[in-house]
Amino acid sequence: MEIKEAQNQVDEWIKSFGVRYFNELTNMAMLTEEVGELARLVARIHGEQSFKNPPEKSPKELLSDEMADVLFVLICMANQMDIDLDKALVENLMKKTNRDSDRHQNNEKLTK
């Protein structure tokens, strides 16, 4: 699925089931909440924290679900702010390539 298609599908879902987009501030708070939930999982799966109760899903399923939640809210924000994420990602990758083309290869911390 192209990002533009994902943006269209989220928009259709909002129009069909969500009534309307939450305002930008609410969506920003929701994005922060979802990223926090993802961080909690990463801390328990890859970090030193443990789960209080063993999860019923696999770590990959849990991470996948939380990442999809983050992506959904981010797409909602892009839609309501009229941002073409396909274009934005291409431009961002070009920016990073121009800025960081040899930066990471020359980073001694990454060769250890």
N, C-alpha and C positions, 0 to 999 in steps of 0.2 A: 504494500500500500504506500503510495506517495504521501508525503506530508500534507499536500493540498487536499487529497482525498480524505485524510483523517480530519482535517479542519472542516471539510464539508459534512462528514458523517457526524462529528460532534455538534455542528450547528443544527443539523436535522434532528438529532436526539434532543437538544435543548428545546427546539421548537415543538417537538412532539410530546416530550415527557417533562421537561424542566420548566415549562411556562415561559421563562425568560432567563437571560443571564443574570447572575448576581452582579452587583456593582463591582467595580475594579478593586476597591478596598477590601470588600468581602472575599473576592477571589484571591487577592494577595495573601490575606490571612489564611485562607484554605490551602493555598500552595505551601505556605510555611508549615502548616500543620501536617500536610502530606509528606513533605521533605523530612520533618521530624519523625514521622512514623517509619520512613525508610531508614533514617539514621539509627533509630532504635533497633531495627532488625539487623542492620549491618553490624552494630555493636554486639549483638547476641550471636550472630552467625560467624562473623570473622574476628570479633574482638574478644575481650576477656569476660564480658558479662554473660550470664546464663539466663535462660527462660525461666519464669516462675513456674509455668506449667508447660509440659512438652506440647509443641504445636501439632495439629493434625495434618498439616500440609508439609511438603518438603521445603527445605530452604529456598530452592529455586522457585517453587510456586509462590511462596510468601513474598520473595523479592520481586518477582514478576508482577504480582498484583499491586504492590506498593508503587513500583515504577510506573505502572499504567495509571494509577491514581494521580501521580505527579504530572504525567504527560497530559492527562485529560484536563486538569485544571489549567496547565500552561497553554494548552490549545484554546480553552475557553477565553483566557486572557488575550491571546493573540487575535482571536476572532472579534472580540468586542472592541479591540484597539486597532482593528484593520491592519494587522501585521501578516504578511505572507511569509510563513515560516520556511518554506522552500527557499525563497530568495534570501531571507535573513541568514539561513544556515550556510548557503553557498558563499555569501559575502563574508560571514564570520570565519569560515575556513580559509578563504583567501587572505583575510587580515592576519590570521594566525600563521599561515604559511610565510607571508612576507616578513612578519615580525620575528618568527621563531624558527626559520628554516634551518639554522645550525645551532641554535641555542641549547637544545636538549642533548644533541650529540656531543657537545663540548662541556656538558655538566658532569664533573667528576663524581658528584653524589649519585648519579644514575648508573655509573659503571661498576659500582661496588657490589 
